[in-house]
Amino acid sequence: MSTPLTDHEKRKQISVRGIAGLGDVAEIKKTFNRHLHFTLVKDRNVSTSRDYYFALAHTVRDHLVGRWIRTQQYYYEKDPKRIHYLSLEFYMGRTLQNTMINLGLQNACDEAIYQLGLDLEELEEIEEDAGLGNGGLGRLAVDFLICHVQVEEADDWLRYGNPWEKARPEYMLPVHFYGHVEHTAEGPKWVHTQVVLAMPYDTPVPGYKNNTVNTMRLWSAKAPNDFNLQEFNVGDYIQAVLDRNLAENISRVLYPNDNFFEGKELRLKQEYFVVAATLQDIIRRFKSSKFGCRDPVRTSFETFPEKVAIQLNDTHPALAIPELMRILVDVEKLDWNKAWELTTKTCAYTNHTVLPEALERWPVHMFEKLLPRHLEIVYEINQRHMDRIKSLFPGDNDRLRRMSLIEEGEPKRINMAHLCVVGSHAVNGVARIHSEIVKNSVFKDFYEVEPEKFQNKTNGITPRRWLLLCNPGLADIIAEKLGEEFMTDLFQLKKLLDFIDDDAFIRDVANVKQENKLKFGAYLEKEYNVKINPESIFDIQVKRIHEYKRQLLNCLHIITYYNRIKKDPNKSFVPRTIMIGGKAAPGYHMAKMIIKLITSVGQVVNNDPVVGDKLKVIFLENYRVSLAEKVIPACDLSEQISTAGTEASGTGNMKFMLNGALTIGTMDGANVEMAEEAGEDNFFIFGMRVEDVESLDKKGYNAKEYYERIPELRQVIDQIRSGFFSPKEPELFKDVIDMLMYHDRFKVFADYEAYISCQDQVNELYKNPKEWTKKVIRNIAASGKFSSDRTITEYAREIWGVEPSDVKIPPPNEPRV
């Protein structure tokens, strides 16, 4: 088998990235050496690889800055409506390579670095993934497996500094907590508060070859200079320092559980901190707008929703609704009805989960202590909301209880999802099936009152990172057939169907996949000290570890396949390398036990000489964006096997599809639309549909029935129960077995038979490489719908009320003052 090309050799080929000009290369070398000397104060004798990475990052950033300034100047001159996407998570991954690609600099940088005797890929690997999230590909902490158990370590991704961000201390803003409310003749006043300062850090986000550079603004908590100065003056220096640290803890750590709501005060502080700082910033921009409509005394907010849209990414920024009301009513002195009209026209809400345990419900007593004025505002919102529902449904007290923002009980709680629905003009799910569940189940009562509010916006992925960056070989052979325009119009991939019977193209697609598998195999050998069979099916499930995502179903198949090999070792088996990756929330015991089970099964399977290279099981540690960029292009089979009706959408499923993996999955989340686009014949679909799950719920799910009826399933469960995979601790997986047998909400056994049968179909097709690759091509060709370009265009037109514009901002020679 041929050795895969190095990244430099690939980049030397004519590709969608173009050919580097000699002038560009010389200029990059000159700028690189200037930053090495004058920014990092090093020379080549003492520089480390990290120094070289920083010198290159600063060199690339130099190409961003003029475009960034020019973009902001353009926005000021034209005063377009601004869209503010509020989220507690922005998991960007690495920035260097993405920026080089978007600016069209990758070939020039690669050649310059090569001429300097360095390796671009090695420098790219030095960059830390930005630890700004935990959902999807998000990061909980840097998680490693020690003795096959997940252990969390602090994720200090900023320890060497961040060359991409720019602190903006001139825009530092106060955020208030605690205190109490005084009702005066001038209106309510929130007084005697504790103040924490919010320091903005801006990161440039470049568009793809269009000279537009937008901004991601993050906030860091800082204690004010006079924080507990009295304690300091009386000599309690240590306490004063500790109190400063306490104030700054707000932005020091991200709460890790996004699958299960924990009502912790620090989390509520974080959510309000982001919202309060952002809204002050939004209103500052609105007031300073070149065309802002104002009288000499105070700003008119009449045009606010025409100039500002706020998208709430799940319920985490839900406090934007009462905070905007507080500013408009208490500070800007608008009457309640006008303030409410402006707030609802400005805000829109995206729901990301149907799991009841993940929905935020804050205790009223905590809210009252931390945000007393906001509690009053929420009560007022709820009272007016309840009055409206009473008038529509007189005497229906049960409906009032279901639709209230305040949940009675001990303790009394505020339902933040209900607040988002009531306070927004649009509510959307993130896949068609999910949006239907939102309307028919999660927010059924609200949908009956205001059906026009509810929409669907199926998620999408950026093809620049998830094809061009991570899979240049595949991008090249597509560009040879279609040209380069598909990178900004992914629907053009449909034209690949014209080449479905082209033997040369089929061979090229298969070769790219094999190269990616060889490269990832080399990575696994280096990082995990495990040698895998590159001819095997690379069967991959990477996502958060959670019961509803059903990594346990995958594990049951692994053991079943192992048992079949052991039963008949001389039989011909299609070899498999099964990789599972993801993180468990630190406090999620069952998820951690699932990881322990998978790694324990892997220990037995991988060390059984009878099995050999017919089956290997690998748990991918510290799964993150940069690892996803390696594993996804190498995947043959993508596992998307959640219980129907539980996964909102998924985006990993789309990334695998675009990169030439076939999907084995349930009809859940975006899988439904993916199968629809590609044709169900090109998917491995199995298991219950949503209506089957609902029917089983009514009938009553009895795991024991399946256990007793299916011999292979019974054998697997008995092996786990007996300690076959944990001989030193036979009872180790008792909790897992008890859950599967007696209280499995996600019905693993109900889909076991269909899943195993579908996996047999996978094996049969893999024996026919040409037919397998033709299905791969059909999947790639059907990926166009799942571009984030399409998703954002729909948000823009149907929620934010703006028309997407292809503005080509000219690159400035020098930024204008």
N, C-alpha and C positions, 0 to 999 in steps of 0.2 A: 504494500500500500504506500502511495506517495506521501512524502512529508508535507504537511500544510505550509503554505507560504507564510512568511512573517508579515506583520502588519505593514512594515515599511515596504516590502515587496508588493503587497497588494495596493498600497497607496501610490506606488510608482506606476501602476497600470492606469491607462486612461479610464476614468470612471466618472460617476456623477459629481465628483468633487472637482473635476477639471484639472488642468496642469498648472503647476506653480511657475510664475514668472521669475526670471533671475533677479530682477529688481526687488521683488517682494522678499525673496530669500535673503538677499544682502541686507535689506532694511531690518528684517526680523533678527538676523544675527547681531547687527549693530545695536538694536534696542535691547536684546537679551543681555549682551555684555554690559551695556550701560546700567541696566537694573541690577545685575550681579554686583557691579562695583558700587553704584551710588545709592541703591535702595537697600541692598542686603549687606553692603560693606564687606565683600569677600572677593578673593580672586580664585583662579582655578586650582591653586595649590591647596587651598583649605576648604573649598566648597564641598558640600555634601549633595547627595541626590535631592534632598528636600530643598536645598538652596536653589538648585537648578529648576525644580518644579516651580518655586515661587518666582524666580526670574522669568520663566516662560508665562506664568499666570499674569504677572504684571505687564509683560509684553503684549499679550492678547487683550488685556483690559484696556491698554492704551488705545486699541482700535475701537473699543466700545464707547469710550468717554465722549468723544465728539458727537457720535450718533445719539447717545443718551441725552446730552444737553440739547441737541437740535430737536429731538422728539418733544422734550418738555416745552421748548420755545414754540414749536408748532401747535401744541395743545393750548398754550396760553393765547396764541394769536387767533386760533379758530374757535376756542371755547366750546368743544364738543361735550356731549353728555359723558360723564365719567362713571365707569362701572367699578364698584368697590367690592371685591370678593373677600368676605370675612370668614376666616377659617383659623382654628387653633392648630391646624397641621398644614405644612407645606413641605412635603418630603421630596426635595428636588433631586437628590442624588448628587453626582459629581457635576461640576460646572465647566471645567476646562475643555474637554472634547466637544461637548454640546455647543459651547460658544464658538470654537474654531469652525465647526461645521456650519453653524448659522451665519457666520460672517464670511464664509468661503475661504477660510485661512488654513484649513487642515493640511493641504498638500504643501503649501509654502512653509508652514511650521515644521512639518515632518522632514522636509528636505534641509531646512536650516539646522535643525537639531542633529540630523544625521551628519551634516558637514562639520558640526562642532564636536563630533565623536561621541554623541549621546544617543539614547534610545527613547523615542517619544512615548512608546507604550509603557516603558518603565517609569517615566515621569508621571504619566497619567495615573498609574497605580498608586502613587504616593498620596494623591488627594483623598481626603477623608470624605465619606458620605455625610452631607449635612444632616444632623440629627434633629429634624424639625417635624417629626410625626411618628405615629405608631399604627395607623390604619393601613390596610392594604399592604403595601410594601414598607409600611412605617416601622420605625425602630422603637423598641421599648427600652432597651439598654443594649450594650454590646453583649450578646448572649453566646456563651460557649457551652460545650458539653464536657463535663468533668465526670468521669465514671458513668457516662451515658445519661447524665441528668443535666437539665438546663441550669446554668448558674449565671446570674446577671452580674455584669461589671459596669461601672460608670462609663458613660459614653462621652468622654471629654473631647468632642470633635473640634473644639476651638482652641485646644492647648497650644498649637503652633501659630494661631492667628488665622484670619480668613481674608485672602487677598481680594475677594470679590465684593465685600461689603464696604459701605461708607457710612460712618457714624455721622449723625446730624444733630449735635448738641444744641444748635440754635433753635431747633424745633421741639425741645424737651417740654413735656406737658405734665401738669399735676393730675393725679388720680386720687380720688377721695374714698375712704372707707370708714365704717363705724359712725360714731356721732349720734345725733338725734335730730328730729325735725321740729322746728318751731313754726307755728301758724300765726302769721302777722297780717296786718292790714294790707301789706304789699304782696302777700301770698306766702306760700310755704318756703322755709329756708332750712337747708341742711347744714347744721352747724356742729362745731367741736369735733371735726373729723380728723382722722389721721391721713396724712398725705404721703403718697409714694410718687416719685417722678418717673415718667415713661420716656426713655431715650430711644429715638428712632434710628434704626440701621437699615439703609437702603441697599438692595441688591439689584443690579441691572438684569433684565430678562430680554435677550435679543430675539427679534423675529427672524424668520428664515430668509436671508438674502433680500431683505426689504428696507434695511437701514433704520427700522423702528426698534427702539429699545424702551420697553416699559419697566415698571418698578415694582419689586416686591418689598414692602415695608414691614419690618419686624420691630418689635418693641422689647426693650430690656428695662427691668426695674432698677431704679437707683434711689437710695435714701437721700432725702434733702439734706443740705449742709447743716441745718440747725436741728437735725434729728436728735432728740433727747440731749440737747446741749446743756440743760440744767444738770442732768446726771453727770455729764462730763465735767462740769464746773465744780461740782462738789466732790470730785475725785473718783467717781465710779466709772473710770475709763473703760474697764472691761465690759461692763453692762452696756455702755453706750455703743461699743463696737459690736457686741452680740445683737443688739437691737437693730443696728444697721444691716447686719447680715440677714436678720429675720425679714426685714422689709424687702431685701433684694432676692430672697428665696422665690418670690413670685415667678420669676422667669428663669430660675436656675434649673428646674427639673420639670419635665412634662409628665403629667399623670399617665401611667401606662395602660390602664384598663379602658379599651374603647368598645369592648364587647359586653361589659357589665358595669352598670352605673354604681359608683360609690360616692355617697354624699359627703365628700371631704371639703372642709372650709378652704384649704389652699386651692383646690380646683375651682371653686366658685370665685375666689379672688382672681385667679388667672383669667377666667372667662370675662369678668367685669373689667379687668385691667386692659385687655386687648380692645374691648368694645369702647370703653370710655376714651382711651387715647385716640383710637381711630375716628370716632365721631367728632371729637374736638378738631382733629386734623381735617376731616371732610368739611366741617362748617367753616374753618379758617380758609380753605381753598375756595369755597363757595362765595364767601364774603369778599375775597380778593379778586374774584373773577373780573376780567377786563370788561365784560358786558353785563356784570351783575346789576340787577334792577334794585335800586335803593333810594330811599329818601335821605335828606341830610342828617336825620337823627338816628335811624336804625334800618337795618337791612330788611327788605321785603322777601319773605320766604315763599311767595306765591309760586315762583318758578322752580322751587327746590326739586320736585320730582322730575322736572324736565331736564335738569342738569346733573342729577345724582341718582344712581341705582345702587342699592345695597343687597347683595346676595348672601343669605345666611347658609353657610355650609354645615348642615345638620343643626342640632339645637345648641351646640356649644356657644355660638355668638348670639343666642336668643335675647340676651339682655340689651342688645341694640334697640329693641322695640321700646321698653320702658325708659332707657337712657335717652333716646331721641325725644320721647315725650317729655322727659324732665327738662331737657335743654330748651325745647320749644315753649313749654308752659312756664317753667320757673325762671329761666334766664332771659329768653327772648319775649316773654309776656304775651304769647298767642293764646287765644281762648282754646279750651279743650277740643271742641269739635273740629276746628281748623287744624290744630296740631295732629289730631288723630287721622284726619283726611290725608295730610302730608306724609305722615309716618307710614300708613298702609299703602299709599301709592309708591313710596320709595322702596319698601322692603319686600323681598321675596324669599321663599324658604325651600331648600332642597332636603328631602327626607332620605336617609341612607340606611335605615334598618327597619325591619318589621318585628324584631325580637323585643318583647315587652321589657325584659330585664336591662336592655341597653338604653331605653328612653329615660331622659333626665327628669327627675322629680326632686326638687330641692325642698328640704324641711323649712317650714315657715319661720321657725324660731331662729334658724341660722341666717336666713334672708333678713329677718328683722334686725338682727344684731349687726350684720355686715353692711347692709344696704337699706336702711330704714325708709328712706324716701321712695325707693323703687318698690318696696312692698306696698306702700300706699297707692302708688300708681297702678300696680298689678291688680290690687283690690278694686280700684275704680274701673279699670278695663274690664274686669270680670263682672262687676255689677251691671255695667251697661250691656255687656254681652248676654248676661243672663236675662236681663229685661227684654232684650230682643227675642231670645229663644222662647221666653214665656208668652210673648205676644203671638208668635208663630205657632206654638204648640201648647195652648192653654191646658193646664191640669196634668201635663206629662212630666211629673217630677223625676221619673227615672231618667228621662232624656236630659233634664237639667243636670242631674248628678253626673251623667256620662260626659257631658260637654263642658262642664265647669273647668276653669283653669285651676281651681283650688280643690284638692282631693281631701275630703274629710277622713279622719282616722287618727291614729296615734303613731307618729306625729302627723300633723296636718302638713300637706305638701303642695308645692306649685308644679303643675305639669307643664314643662317648658315646650313640649311639642304642641300642645293646645294653644299656648301663647303665640307660638310662631304662626300657626294656621290662622288664628283670629287677627293677628297684627300684620299679615302680609297680603298683597294683592294676587300673588300666584304661589301655588304649592306644587312641587313636582317630585315624582319618583325618578329613578335612574335606569330603568329598563321597562319595557312595555308591561311585562307580567307583574313587576313590582308596583308600577303605578296603578294597575288594576286592583292589586291587593290593598294598596293605600286607600283607594276609593271605596272598595267593597268591605273592608275589614278595619284597618287601623284607624282611619278617619271617616268611617261610614256616615256618622251623624252629621259631620261638618259638610261632607259632600252633598248630602241631601238638601242642606240649606243653601250652599253656594257652589253648585257643580261647575260653574264657569271658572272658578279659581284653580281647578285641578288640571295638571298637564303631565305629559311624559317627556323626559329628555334623556334618551338612552346615552349612557356614558361613551366616551371615546378615548383614544390614546394618540399621542403625537407620533407620527411616522418618522419624524426627524430623529428622535432618540431611539424609538423602538424598531427601526429598520435601518436607516442610514448609518447611525452611530454604532449600533450593536451588531449589525449583520451586513457589513459592506459588500461581502461577496454576493449575497442575494440581491442587494440593491443594484449592483453592477449588471448582473445578467438581466434584471428587469429593465434597467435603463437602456440596455442594448436593443431590446425589443420595442420599448415604448417611448424612449426619450426621457428627459428629466422632469417633465411637468407633473408626473404622478406624485412627486413629493409634496406638492401643494394642492393636488386634486386626486385624492386616493381612489375615487370612483373609476379612474382610468385603468385601475388594475383589472377591471372586467375584460379589457382587451386581451389579457393573457389567455383567455379561453380560445382565442384564435390559434394558439400554439399547443393545444391540449394533445394533439397527435403528432407533434413535431419531436421526433426521436432525439435530435440534438439538444433541444431545450429541456426535454425530460431528463436527459443525461446530465445537463448542466445543473439543474435543480438538485438532483440526487448527489452530485459531486460536492456542491456547496454544503449540503447537509452533512456529508461525510467529513469534510474538512472541519466544520464546526464541532462535530463529535470528537474528532481526533484532538482538536485544540482543547476542548473541555476535559477530555480524558487525561491529557497531559497535566492540566491544572489539578485535577483530582489526585493524580499520582503524586504531584509535588506537595499539595496541601494536606492530603488525607492518607498518603502512603498506601493507596489502594490501586491495584491495576485492574482495569475493567476491559471488557470485550467491546471494541468499537463497532463490531457487527451486530451487537445486541440491540434490542429495542430500548431506547432511552425513554423510560416511562417516568414522568415527572409530575409531582404535586407540590407546589410551593405556594404557601399562603399562611395567614395566621392559623395557629393551632386552636381549633374550637370544635366542640362536639357537632355543631350543625354542618361544618365543612367536611366532616366524616372521613378524617384521616384513618379512623378505625376501620372503615369499610375497606380501604386500600390495604391496611395491615392484614385483614382477614384473607384478602386475595393472595398476599405474599405467602402467608402460611399455607394456604390451599395449594398454591403452585409448588411450594417446597415439598409438601406431602406427596404430590403427584410425581415429582422427580424421584423422591425416595422410594416410592412404591414400585416404580418401573424405571430404574436408572439407565437402562439400555435403550429406552425409547427415544426417538428424536424429538427434542423440545426446542421451540423457538427461544433463543436466549434473551434474557431481560436484565437490564440494570435499572432498578427502581430507586428513584431519588425522591426523598421527601424533605422539604425544608420549611422553616417558619418558626415563629416564636410564640411562646405561651405568655400571657400576662403573668407577672410575678406571683400574684395571689390566686391564680386559677389552678387549683390542685389537679383536677381531672385532665386538663390540657398537659400539665407536666407529666402526668402518669402515661398519657398517650405517647409522648416523646420517649419516655423510658421504655415503654413496650416496644416501640418501633426499633430503637437502638438495641434492645435485648434480642429481638428476633433477628436483627442484622448480625449480631455476634454469632449466633448459632448457624445461620445460613451461610455467612461468608467464610466460616471456618470448617465447613463440612466438605471433606474431599470428594464425597460422592456427587455433590452438587457442582463443584468446579466453577466454570464460568457460565454455566447455564442460568444462574440467578445470583445477582448481587444486590444488596440493600445498603443504601448510603443515606445517612441523615446529614443534610447540608447545614452546617453551623452558621450562626450569625447571618442569616438571610437578609439581604439589603438590596438597594437598587443596583449597586455596582456588581453584585453577584448575579442578580437577575439578568443583567446585560450579557453575562457569560453563558448562563444556563439555558435561557430561552431559545437562542439560535440553534442550540444543540439538541433540542427536544424532538423526539418522534411522536410521543403520545402524551397529550395534556389531560390531566385528571381534574375534572370539574364536576364533582360528585355529591354536592350538597343535597339535602332533602328538598324536594320540590316545594317552593313557596317560602324558603328561608333566606336565600342569597338575594340581596337587592339587585345587583347587576354582576359585579366582578369586572375587572379590567385585565387581570392576568390572562384570562381565557382569550381575550382579543389579541394580546401580545403574542401568545403562542400561535394562534391562527395565522397572523400576519407573517410570522417567521417560519411557516412551513411545518407545523405540527398538526396532527389529526387529534380531534377531541373525543374523549370518552366522557359522557356526561349525562346528567339528568336534564329534564326540561325545566330548568330553573334559571332565574336571572337573565343575563344577556345570552345565555346558551340558546334560548328559544329563537331569538332573532338571528343568531349566527347560523343555526341549522336551517332557518328559513332562507337566508341569503345563499348559503352554499348548497342547499338541497340536503334533505335528511339522509339520502343515500351516501353522502360524503361525510357523515357524522356517525359516531358510535353512540347511539342514544339508547338508554335503558331506564328501567325503573318506573316508579309511580309518578303520575302527573299530580298537579295541585289538587284536582278533584278527587283523585284516589286517596291522597293523604287525608283530605277532609272526611271522606267516606270511612276510612280506617279509624279516624278519631272518634266518629260517631259510634262505630261498631265496637271499638275498644281494641287497641293493639296488644297482642299477647306474644311476647318474644319466645316464650316456651314452645308454642306451637311450631315455629320455624325450627327451633333447636331440635325438637323431637322428630320432625319430618325430614330434615335434610342431613344425611349422614356426614357429608364433608364438613358442614358447618358445625355439627356436634363434635367431630374430631378436633377441629381447630379450637373451639371453646374449651374442651376438656384438656387440651394441651396447655393452654394458657393458665387454666384453673389449677392444674396439677403441679405447676412450677417447671414445666419442660423448658421454658425460656428463661427461668430464673431459679436454677437448681439450689443456689445458696439461700434463696428467700422464696420458698414455694408459695407463700401467701401474698407476695408482693403486689400482684395484680387483682387482688380480691375486689377492690373498689371498682375497677374497670369492668370486671365480670358482673358484679352486682348491678352496676348501672345498665349494662347491655341487656341483662336478663329481666330486670324488674322496674327500671324507671328511665328508659331511653326515649326521650322526647323526639328524637330524630330518626327512630325506626330503622336502624342499620340492618337488622335481620330481614326486614320486609323487602329490601332491595338486593339482598345477597345473591340469590339465585340468578336474577336477571343480570347482575353485574358480572358474575363469573362466566355466564354464557356469552356476554358481550366481549369479555376479555378473550374468550376462545375465538371469536370472530376477528379480533385484532390480530391474533397469532396467524390465522389463516391468510389474511390479507398481506401480512408482512412477508409471507413466503413468496409473494409475487411483487417484486420491487417496482416493476413498471406500473402496475395498477395502483400500488400504494402512492407512487409519486404523482400519478395523474390526479388522484384525490387531493394530494397536497396542493397541486397547482389550482384546482378548483376552489380550495379553501382560501389560498392567497388572493385569487381573483375576486373572491366574495368579501374581502376585508374592507372595501372602500367605505361602507356605511359606518365603520367603527373608528373613523378618524375623529380626533378631538376638534378638528376644523369644522366638521359637520355639527358636532354637539354645540360648540360655542356660537355658531351661526344661528342655530335654533333658539338658544337662550337670548341672543341679541334681538332677534326679530320678534319673538313671541312672548318674552318676559320683560326685557329691558326697554323695548320700544325703540331700538336703534337699528340702523341698517349697517351691516358690516361694510367697511370700505377698504379697498386695496390701496392704501396710501403709501406711495413710494417717497419717503422723505429723503431728499438728496443728501449724500454724505458731505459734511462740511469739511473744507480744507482746514479751517481754524474755527473753533467755537466763537460765536459772536458774543460780545459783552453786552 
